[in-house]
Amino acid sequence: MVTATTHIITSVIGSGVLSLAWAVAQLGWIAGSFSLCLFSLITLFTSHLLADCYRSSLSGKRNYSYMDVVNSNLAIPLSSFNNVKTIVGSLLPAIKPPIVTHSCAEGLMNQHGPPST
């Protein structure tokens, strides 16, 4: 029961959050507390930036998506480049796993030979 609960918590929360306590312990009391305060200030700053981008500063209209924020705050050539970069960046994680799987399978084939039937 404990193992199943641990696996559920790890899959829902993520290993990055669960390893935060270990990372702070490795830093010690002073550096760990300082780093937590620093990252909380960075989170506060970025949430203020996000709240400021909700309305366009020029026209006052609402921005409902990330692309709307980019288009309203950047010039047209820069926003077009950023739109393409965002779309390509969202497609790359879908392309990488088959390539890695193929290279791993190829390495196993080279190491052990073809499977016997």
N, CA, C and O atoms as a GROMACS GRO file, in nm:
protein
  468
    1MET      N    1   0.082  -0.119   0.000
    1MET     CA    2   0.000   0.000   0.000
    1MET      C    3   0.086   0.126   0.000
    1MET      O    4   0.056   0.223  -0.069
    2VAL      N    5   0.193   0.124   0.077
    2VAL     CA    6   0.281   0.241   0.084
    2VAL      C    7   0.351   0.263  -0.049
    2VAL      O    8   0.366   0.377  -0.093
    3THR      N    9   0.393   0.155  -0.113
    3THR     CA   10   0.461   0.167  -0.242
    3THR      C   11   0.368   0.223  -0.348
    3THR      O   12   0.408   0.308  -0.427
    4ALA      N   13   0.245   0.175  -0.352
    4ALA     CA   14   0.148   0.225  -0.449
    4ALA      C   15   0.119   0.372  -0.426
    4ALA      O   16   0.110   0.450  -0.521
    5THR      N   17   0.104   0.411  -0.299
    5THR     CA   18   0.080   0.552  -0.267
    5THR      C   19   0.197   0.637  -0.309
    5THR      O   20   0.178   0.747  -0.362
    6THR      N   21   0.318   0.589  -0.286
    6THR     CA   22   0.438   0.663  -0.325
    6THR      C   23   0.444   0.681  -0.476
    6THR      O   24   0.479   0.788  -0.525
    7HIS      N   25   0.410   0.576  -0.552
    7HIS     CA   26   0.411   0.587  -0.698
    7HIS      C   27   0.306   0.685  -0.747
    7HIS      O   28   0.330   0.760  -0.842
    8ILE      N   29   0.189   0.684  -0.684
    8ILE     CA   30   0.084   0.778  -0.724
    8ILE      C   31   0.128   0.922  -0.696
    8ILE      O   32   0.110   1.010  -0.780
    9ILE      N   33   0.185   0.945  -0.578
    9ILE     CA   34   0.231   1.080  -0.543
    9ILE      C   35   0.341   1.125  -0.638
    9ILE      O   36   0.343   1.240  -0.682
   10THR      N   37   0.433   1.036  -0.670
   10THR     CA   38   0.542   1.071  -0.762
   10THR      C   39   0.490   1.104  -0.901
   10THR      O   40   0.539   1.198  -0.964
   11SER      N   41   0.391   1.030  -0.949
   11SER     CA   42   0.340   1.057  -1.083
   11SER      C   43   0.256   1.184  -1.088
   11SER      O   44   0.256   1.254  -1.189
   12VAL      N   45   0.184   1.215  -0.979
   12VAL     CA   46   0.100   1.333  -0.979
   12VAL      C   47   0.182   1.459  -0.952
   12VAL      O   48   0.169   1.557  -1.024
   13ILE      N   49   0.264   1.456  -0.849
   13ILE     CA   50   0.340   1.575  -0.810
   13ILE      C   51   0.464   1.591  -0.896
   13ILE      O   52   0.495   1.701  -0.942
   14GLY      N   53   0.533   1.485  -0.919
   14GLY     CA   54   0.655   1.491  -0.997
   14GLY      C   55   0.777   1.478  -0.908
   14GLY      O   56   0.776   1.518  -0.792
   15SER      N   57   0.881   1.421  -0.964
   15SER     CA   58   1.001   1.397  -0.884
   15SER      C   59   1.076   1.526  -0.854
   15SER      O   60   1.152   1.531  -0.757
   16GLY      N   61   1.056   1.630  -0.934
   16GLY     CA   62   1.124   1.757  -0.907
   16GLY      C   63   1.080   1.819  -0.777
   16GLY      O   64   1.162   1.873  -0.703
   17VAL      N   65   0.951   1.812  -0.747
   17VAL     CA   66   0.900   1.868  -0.622
   17VAL      C   67   0.944   1.781  -0.505
   17VAL      O   68   0.976   1.833  -0.398
   18LEU      N   69   0.945   1.651  -0.524
   18LEU     CA   70   0.982   1.562  -0.415
   18LEU      C   71   1.130   1.570  -0.382
   18LEU      O   72   1.170   1.543  -0.269
   19SER      N   73   1.214   1.607  -0.478
   19SER     CA   74   1.357   1.618  -0.451
   19SER      C   75   1.396   1.757  -0.401
   19SER      O   76   1.514   1.780  -0.373
   20LEU      N   77   1.300   1.848  -0.390
   20LEU     CA   78   1.330   1.983  -0.342
   20LEU      C   79   1.382   1.982  -0.199
   20LEU      O   80   1.477   2.053  -0.167
   21ALA      N   81   1.323   1.901  -0.113
   21ALA     CA   82   1.369   1.893   0.026
   21ALA      C   83   1.511   1.840   0.033
   21ALA      O   84   1.590   1.889   0.114
   22TRP      N   85   1.545   1.744  -0.049
   22TRP     CA   86   1.680   1.691  -0.049
   22TRP      C   87   1.780   1.796  -0.097
   22TRP      O   88   1.889   1.808  -0.041
   23ALA      N   89   1.743   1.872  -0.200
   23ALA     CA   90   1.832   1.975  -0.252
   23ALA      C   91   1.856   2.086  -0.149
   23ALA      O   92   1.968   2.134  -0.136
   24VAL      N   93   1.752   2.124  -0.076
   24VAL     CA   94   1.768   2.227   0.028
   24VAL      C   95   1.854   2.172   0.141
   24VAL      O   96   1.934   2.245   0.198
   25ALA      N   97   1.838   2.046   0.173
   25ALA     CA   98   1.921   1.985   0.279
   25ALA      C   99   2.067   1.981   0.238
   25ALA      O  100   2.156   1.997   0.322
   26GLN      N  101   2.095   1.960   0.109
   26GLN     CA  102   2.232   1.958   0.063
   26GLN      C  103   2.295   2.096   0.068
   26GLN      O  104   2.416   2.109   0.088
   27LEU      N  105   2.214   2.200   0.050
   27LEU     CA  106   2.266   2.337   0.056
   27LEU      C  107   2.292   2.382   0.198
   27LEU      O  108   2.380   2.465   0.221
   28GLY      N  109   2.219   2.331   0.294
   28GLY     CA  110   2.233   2.374   0.433
   28GLY      C  111   2.125   2.475   0.467
   28GLY      O  112   2.046   2.516   0.382
   29TRP      N  113   2.124   2.515   0.594
   29TRP     CA  114   2.019   2.605   0.643
   29TRP      C  115   2.027   2.743   0.580
   29TRP      O  116   1.924   2.797   0.539
   30ILE      N  117   2.143   2.800   0.572
   30ILE     CA  118   2.156   2.938   0.525
   30ILE      C  119   2.136   2.947   0.373
   30ILE      O  120   2.052   3.022   0.325
   31ALA      N  121   2.215   2.870   0.300
   31ALA     CA  122   2.205   2.876   0.153
   31ALA      C  123   2.071   2.819   0.105
   31ALA      O  124   2.016   2.868   0.006
   32GLY      N  125   2.018   2.718   0.173
   32GLY     CA  126   1.889   2.662   0.135
   32GLY      C  127   1.776   2.761   0.156
   32GLY      O  128   1.689   2.776   0.069
   33SER      N  129   1.776   2.829   0.271
   33SER     CA  130   1.673   2.930   0.298
   33SER      C  131   1.685   3.047   0.201
   33SER      O  132   1.585   3.099   0.153
   34PHE      N  133   1.809   3.088   0.172
   34PHE     CA  134   1.831   3.197   0.077
   34PHE      C  135   1.782   3.159  -0.062
   34PHE      O  136   1.718   3.240  -0.129
   35SER      N  137   1.811   3.036  -0.106
   35SER     CA  138   1.768   2.996  -0.241
   35SER      C  139   1.616   2.986  -0.250
   35SER      O  140   1.558   3.021  -0.353
   36LEU      N  141   1.550   2.937  -0.143
   36LEU     CA  142   1.403   2.933  -0.145
   36LEU      C  143   1.344   3.072  -0.153
   36LEU      O  144   1.248   3.096  -0.227
   37CYS      N  145   1.401   3.166  -0.077
   37CYS     CA  146   1.353   3.305  -0.082
   37CYS      C  147   1.378   3.366  -0.220
   37CYS      O  148   1.293   3.438  -0.272
   38LEU      N  149   1.494   3.338  -0.278
   38LEU     CA  150   1.527   3.391  -0.410
   38LEU      C  151   1.429   3.339  -0.515
   38LEU      O  152   1.378   3.417  -0.597
   39PHE      N  153   1.402   3.209  -0.514
   39PHE     CA  154   1.310   3.153  -0.613
   39PHE      C  155   1.166   3.197  -0.589
   39PHE      O  156   1.089   3.206  -0.684
   40SER      N  157   1.129   3.224  -0.464
   40SER     CA  158   0.995   3.277  -0.441
   40SER      C  159   0.983   3.419  -0.495
   40SER      O  160   0.878   3.457  -0.545
   41LEU      N  161   1.090   3.499  -0.485
   41LEU     CA  162   1.088   3.633  -0.543
   41LEU      C  163   1.083   3.629  -0.695
   41LEU      O  164   1.015   3.711  -0.758
   42ILE      N  165   1.154   3.534  -0.755
   42ILE     CA  166   1.149   3.518  -0.901
   42ILE      C  167   1.008   3.478  -0.944
   42ILE      O  168   0.957   3.528  -1.045
   43THR      N  169   0.944   3.388  -0.869
   43THR     CA  170   0.807   3.348  -0.900
   43THR      C  171   0.711   3.465  -0.886
   43THR      O  172   0.621   3.481  -0.968
   44LEU      N  173   0.729   3.546  -0.783
   44LEU     CA  174   0.645   3.665  -0.764
   44LEU      C  175   0.662   3.762  -0.880
   44LEU      O  176   0.564   3.817  -0.931
   45PHE      N  177   0.787   3.784  -0.922
   45PHE     CA  178   0.815   3.875  -1.033
   45PHE      C  179   0.750   3.826  -1.163
   45PHE      O  180   0.688   3.904  -1.235
   46THR      N  181   0.766   3.698  -1.193
   46THR     CA  182   0.708   3.646  -1.318
   46THR      C  183   0.556   3.644  -1.313
   46THR      O  184   0.492   3.662  -1.417
   47SER      N  185   0.496   3.624  -1.196
   47SER     CA  186   0.350   3.630  -1.189
   47SER      C  187   0.300   3.772  -1.208
   47SER      O  188   0.192   3.793  -1.264
   48HIS      N  189   0.378   3.872  -1.160
   48HIS     CA  190   0.341   4.011  -1.187
   48HIS      C  191   0.354   4.044  -1.336
   48HIS      O  192   0.270   4.115  -1.391
   49LEU      N  193   0.457   3.991  -1.401
   49LEU     CA  194   0.471   4.011  -1.546
   49LEU      C  195   0.354   3.949  -1.621
   49LEU      O  196   0.301   4.008  -1.715
   50LEU      N  197   0.314   3.830  -1.578
   50LEU     CA  198   0.201   3.763  -1.642
   50LEU      C  199   0.072   3.842  -1.623
   50LEU      O  200  -0.008   3.854  -1.716
   51ALA      N  201   0.052   3.895  -1.503
   51ALA     CA  202  -0.068   3.975  -1.477
   51ALA      C  203  -0.067   4.105  -1.559
   51ALA      O  204  -0.172   4.150  -1.605
   52ASP      N  205   0.051   4.164  -1.577
   52ASP     CA  206   0.060   4.286  -1.658
   52ASP      C  207   0.033   4.259  -1.805
   52ASP      O  208  -0.011   4.349  -1.877
   53CYS      N  209   0.059   4.140  -1.851
   53CYS     CA  210   0.037   4.105  -1.991
   53CYS      C  211  -0.107   4.065  -2.020
   53CYS      O  212  -0.142   4.041  -2.136
   54TYR      N  213  -0.191   4.058  -1.918
   54TYR     CA  214  -0.330   4.017  -1.942
   54TYR      C  215  -0.402   4.119  -2.029
   54TYR      O  216  -0.481   4.082  -2.115
   55ARG      N  217  -0.375   4.246  -2.006
   55ARG     CA  218  -0.433   4.352  -2.090
   55ARG      C  219  -0.321   4.418  -2.171
   55ARG      O  220  -0.212   4.440  -2.120
   56SER      N  221  -0.350   4.447  -2.295
   56SER     CA  222  -0.253   4.514  -2.381
   56SER      C  223  -0.235   4.658  -2.334
   56SER      O  224  -0.333   4.728  -2.305
   57SER      N  225  -0.110   4.702  -2.325
   57SER     CA  226  -0.083   4.838  -2.278
   57SER      C  227  -0.118   4.942  -2.384
   57SER      O  228  -0.139   5.059  -2.350
   58LEU      N  229  -0.125   4.902  -2.510
   58LEU     CA  230  -0.154   4.999  -2.616
   58LEU      C  231  -0.304   5.015  -2.640
   58LEU      O  232  -0.356   5.126  -2.640
   59SER      N  233  -0.372   4.904  -2.661
   59SER     CA  234  -0.514   4.912  -2.697
   59SER      C  235  -0.606   4.888  -2.578
   59SER      O  236  -0.722   4.930  -2.582
   60GLY      N  237  -0.559   4.823  -2.473
   60GLY     CA  238  -0.642   4.795  -2.357
   60GLY      C  239  -0.727   4.670  -2.372
   60GLY      O  240  -0.803   4.637  -2.281
   61LYS      N  241  -0.715   4.598  -2.484
   61LYS     CA  242  -0.795   4.477  -2.502
   61LYS      C  243  -0.730   4.360  -2.427
   61LYS      O  244  -0.610   4.361  -2.399
   62ARG      N  245  -0.812   4.261  -2.397
   62ARG     CA  246  -0.764   4.144  -2.325
   62ARG      C  247  -0.684   4.053  -2.417
   62ARG      O  248  -0.715   4.039  -2.535
   63ASN      N  249  -0.582   3.993  -2.360
   63ASN     CA  250  -0.504   3.891  -2.430
   63ASN      C  251  -0.543   3.756  -2.373
   63ASN      O  252  -0.518   3.728  -2.255
   64TYR      N  253  -0.603   3.672  -2.455
   64TYR     CA  254  -0.652   3.544  -2.407
   64TYR      C  255  -0.551   3.431  -2.420
   64TYR      O  256  -0.568   3.327  -2.358
   65SER      N  257  -0.447   3.449  -2.500
   65SER     CA  258  -0.350   3.343  -2.518
   65SER      C  259  -0.210   3.402  -2.520
   65SER      O  260  -0.191   3.524  -2.527
   66TYR      N  261  -0.111   3.312  -2.515
   66TYR     CA  262   0.028   3.354  -2.520
   66TYR      C  263   0.059   3.424  -2.652
   66TYR      O  264   0.133   3.522  -2.655
   67MET      N  265   0.004   3.374  -2.760
   67MET     CA  266   0.027   3.434  -2.891
   67MET      C  267  -0.031   3.576  -2.896
   67MET      O  268   0.029   3.664  -2.958
   68ASP      N  269  -0.146   3.599  -2.832
   68ASP     CA  270  -0.202   3.735  -2.828
   68ASP      C  271  -0.111   3.831  -2.754
   68ASP      O  272  -0.095   3.946  -2.794
   69VAL      N  273  -0.051   3.783  -2.645
   69VAL     CA  274   0.042   3.867  -2.568
   69VAL      C  275   0.163   3.904  -2.652
   69VAL      O  276   0.206   4.019  -2.655
   70VAL      N  277   0.218   3.806  -2.722
   70VAL     CA  278   0.337   3.831  -2.805
   70VAL      C  279   0.302   3.927  -2.918
   70VAL      O  280   0.378   4.020  -2.946
   71ASN      N  281   0.190   3.905  -2.983
   71ASN     CA  282   0.152   3.991  -3.095
   71ASN      C  283   0.124   4.134  -3.050
   71ASN      O  284   0.150   4.228  -3.126
   72SER      N  285   0.071   4.154  -2.930
   72SER     CA  286   0.040   4.290  -2.886
   72SER      C  287   0.160   4.363  -2.829
   72SER      O  288   0.160   4.486  -2.824
   73ASN      N  289   0.264   4.290  -2.785
   73ASN     CA  290   0.379   4.354  -2.722
   73ASN      C  291   0.503   4.362  -2.810
   73ASN      O  292   0.594   4.440  -2.781
   74LEU      N  293   0.510   4.284  -2.915
   74LEU     CA  294   0.627   4.286  -3.003
   74LEU      C  295   0.589   4.339  -3.141
   74LEU      O  296   0.471   4.343  -3.177
   75ALA      N  297   0.689   4.380  -3.215
   75ALA     CA  298   0.665   4.422  -3.353
   75ALA      C  299   0.628   4.299  -3.437
   75ALA      O  300   0.653   4.185  -3.396
   76ILE      N  301   0.571   4.320  -3.552
   76ILE     CA  302   0.521   4.212  -3.636
   76ILE      C  303   0.629   4.110  -3.674
   76ILE      O  304   0.604   3.990  -3.660
   77PRO      N  305   0.750   4.150  -3.721
   77PRO     CA  306   0.849   4.047  -3.757
   77PRO      C  307   0.893   3.965  -3.636
   77PRO      O  308   0.913   3.844  -3.647
   78LEU      N  309   0.908   4.030  -3.520
   78LEU     CA  310   0.949   3.956  -3.401
   78LEU      C  311   0.840   3.862  -3.353
   78LEU      O  312   0.868   3.751  -3.311
   79SER      N  313   0.715   3.907  -3.360
   79SER     CA  314   0.606   3.821  -3.314
   79SER      C  315   0.589   3.702  -3.407
   79SER      O  316   0.558   3.592  -3.361
   80SER      N  317   0.608   3.721  -3.537
   80SER     CA  318   0.598   3.609  -3.631
   80SER      C  319   0.709   3.507  -3.605
   80SER      O  320   0.684   3.386  -3.608
   81PHE      N  321   0.830   3.556  -3.579
   81PHE     CA  322   0.941   3.466  -3.547
   81PHE      C  323   0.912   3.390  -3.418
   81PHE      O  324   0.937   3.270  -3.410
   82ASN      N  325   0.859   3.460  -3.318
   82ASN     CA  326   0.830   3.395  -3.192
   82ASN      C  327   0.716   3.294  -3.207
   82ASN      O  328   0.719   3.189  -3.142
   83ASN      N  329   0.617   3.322  -3.290
   83ASN     CA  330   0.510   3.226  -3.314
   83ASN      C  331   0.563   3.098  -3.377
   83ASN      O  332   0.525   2.988  -3.337
   84VAL      N  333   0.651   3.113  -3.476
   84VAL     CA  334   0.711   2.995  -3.541
   84VAL      C  335   0.796   2.918  -3.441
   84VAL      O  336   0.792   2.795  -3.438
   85LYS      N  337   0.874   2.991  -3.360
   85LYS     CA  338   0.959   2.927  -3.260
   85LYS      C  339   0.875   2.851  -3.157
   85LYS      O  340   0.914   2.742  -3.114
   86THR      N  341   0.762   2.906  -3.118
   86THR     CA  342   0.676   2.840  -3.022
   86THR      C  343   0.614   2.713  -3.080
   86THR      O  344   0.608   2.611  -3.012
   87ILE      N  345   0.570   2.719  -3.205
   87ILE     CA  346   0.510   2.601  -3.268
   87ILE      C  347   0.614   2.491  -3.287
   87ILE      O  348   0.586   2.375  -3.260
   88VAL      N  349   0.734   2.527  -3.333
   88VAL     CA  350   0.840   2.428  -3.351
   88VAL      C  351   0.881   2.371  -3.215
   88VAL      O  352   0.904   2.250  -3.203
   89GLY      N  353   0.889   2.456  -3.113
   89GLY     CA  354   0.925   2.409  -2.980
   89GLY      C  355   0.822   2.315  -2.921
   89GLY      O  356   0.857   2.228  -2.841
   90SER      N  357   0.696   2.330  -2.959
   90SER     CA  358   0.595   2.238  -2.908
   90SER      C  359   0.594   2.108  -2.988
   90SER      O  360   0.544   2.007  -2.938
   91LEU      N  361   0.647   2.107  -3.109
   91LEU     CA  362   0.651   1.984  -3.189
   91LEU      C  363   0.774   1.899  -3.160
   91LEU      O  364   0.770   1.777  -3.177
   92LEU      N  365   0.883   1.960  -3.115
   92LEU     CA  366   1.006   1.884  -3.092
   92LEU      C  367   0.992   1.773  -2.988
   92LEU      O  368   1.047   1.665  -3.009
   93PRO      N  369   0.922   1.794  -2.877
   93PRO     CA  370   0.908   1.681  -2.783
   93PRO      C  371   0.834   1.561  -2.843
   93PRO      O  372   0.852   1.449  -2.794
   94ALA      N  373   0.754   1.582  -2.944
   94ALA     CA  374   0.685   1.470  -3.008
   94ALA      C  375   0.775   1.396  -3.107
   94ALA      O  376   0.751   1.280  -3.138
   95ILE      N  377   0.879   1.462  -3.156
   95ILE     CA  378   0.968   1.402  -3.254
   95ILE      C  379   1.082   1.325  -3.186
   95ILE      O  380   1.128   1.224  -3.239
   96LYS      N  381   1.127   1.372  -3.071
   96LYS     CA  382   1.245   1.314  -3.008
   96LYS      C  383   1.229   1.170  -2.961
   96LYS      O  384   1.319   1.090  -2.985
   97PRO      N  385   1.119   1.130  -2.894
   97PRO     CA  386   1.112   0.991  -2.844
   97PRO      C  387   1.126   0.883  -2.950
   97PRO      O  388   1.195   0.784  -2.923
   98PRO      N  389   1.066   0.894  -3.069
   98PRO     CA  390   1.091   0.788  -3.168
   98PRO      C  391   1.237   0.780  -3.212
   98PRO      O  392   1.288   0.671  -3.239
   99ILE      N  393   1.303   0.894  -3.221
   99ILE     CA  394   1.444   0.893  -3.260
   99ILE      C  395   1.529   0.825  -3.154
   99ILE      O  396   1.616   0.744  -3.186
  100VAL      N  397   1.504   0.858  -3.027
  100VAL     CA  398   1.580   0.797  -2.918
  100VAL      C  399   1.550   0.647  -2.910
  100VAL      O  400   1.641   0.567  -2.888
  101THR      N  401   1.424   0.610  -2.928
  101THR     CA  402   1.388   0.468  -2.924
  101THR      C  403   1.457   0.392  -3.036
  101THR      O  404   1.505   0.280  -3.016
  102HIS      N  405   1.463   0.452  -3.154
  102HIS     CA  406   1.529   0.386  -3.267
  102HIS      C  407   1.679   0.369  -3.240
  102HIS      O  408   1.735   0.263  -3.267
  103SER      N  409   1.742   0.473  -3.186
  103SER     CA  410   1.886   0.462  -3.162
  103SER      C  411   1.915   0.361  -3.050
  103SER      O  412   2.017   0.292  -3.055
  104CYS      N  413   1.828   0.352  -2.950
  104CYS     CA  414   1.847   0.253  -2.845
  104CYS      C  415   1.830   0.112  -2.899
  104CYS      O  416   1.908   0.022  -2.868
  105ALA      N  417   1.727   0.093  -2.982
  105ALA     CA  418   1.704  -0.039  -3.041
  105ALA      C  419   1.818  -0.077  -3.133
  105ALA      O  420   1.860  -0.193  -3.137
  106GLU      N  421   1.869   0.021  -3.206
  106GLU     CA  422   1.982  -0.007  -3.295
  106GLU      C  423   2.106  -0.045  -3.216
  106GLU      O  424   2.181  -0.134  -3.256
  107GLY      N  425   2.129   0.022  -3.103
  107GLY     CA  426   2.243  -0.013  -3.018
  107GLY      C  427   2.230  -0.152  -2.960
  107GLY      O  428   2.328  -0.225  -2.951
  108LEU      N  429   2.108  -0.190  -2.920
  108LEU     CA  430   2.088  -0.325  -2.869
  108LEU      C  431   2.107  -0.429  -2.978
  108LEU      O  432   2.162  -0.536  -2.953
  109MET      N  433   2.062  -0.397  -3.099
  109MET     CA  434   2.081  -0.491  -3.211
  109MET      C  435   2.229  -0.509  -3.241
  109MET      O  436   2.272  -0.621  -3.269
  110ASN      N  437   2.306  -0.403  -3.235
  110ASN     CA  438   2.449  -0.412  -3.261
  110ASN      C  439   2.520  -0.490  -3.151
  110ASN      O  440   2.617  -0.561  -3.176
  111GLN      N  441   2.471  -0.476  -3.028
  111GLN     CA  442   2.535  -0.541  -2.916
  111GLN      C  443   2.500  -0.689  -2.908
  111GLN      O  444   2.587  -0.773  -2.884
  112HIS      N  445   2.372  -0.723  -2.928
  112HIS     CA  446   2.327  -0.861  -2.907
  112HIS      C  447   2.294  -0.934  -3.037
  112HIS      O  448   2.273  -1.055  -3.034
  113GLY      N  449   2.288  -0.867  -3.147
  113GLY     CA  450   2.250  -0.930  -3.272
  113GLY      C  451   2.100  -0.933  -3.288
  113GLY      O  452   2.026  -0.896  -3.196
  114PRO      N  453   2.052  -0.976  -3.405
  114PRO     CA  454   1.907  -0.977  -3.428
  114PRO      C  455   1.839  -1.080  -3.339
  114PRO      O  456   1.901  -1.180  -3.301
  115PRO      N  457   1.712  -1.058  -3.306
  115PRO     CA  458   1.643  -1.155  -3.219
  115PRO      C  459   1.621  -1.286  -3.292
  115PRO      O  460   1.594  -1.290  -3.412
  116SER      N  461   1.634  -1.392  -3.215
  116SER     CA  462   1.611  -1.524  -3.275
  116SER      C  463   1.463  -1.558  -3.268
  116SER      O  464   1.394  -1.526  -3.171
  117THR      N  465   1.416  -1.623  -3.373
  117THR     CA  466   1.272  -1.655  -3.378
  117THR      C  467   1.250  -1.802  -3.359
  117THR      O  468   1.136  -1.848  -3.360
   0.00000   0.00000   0.00000
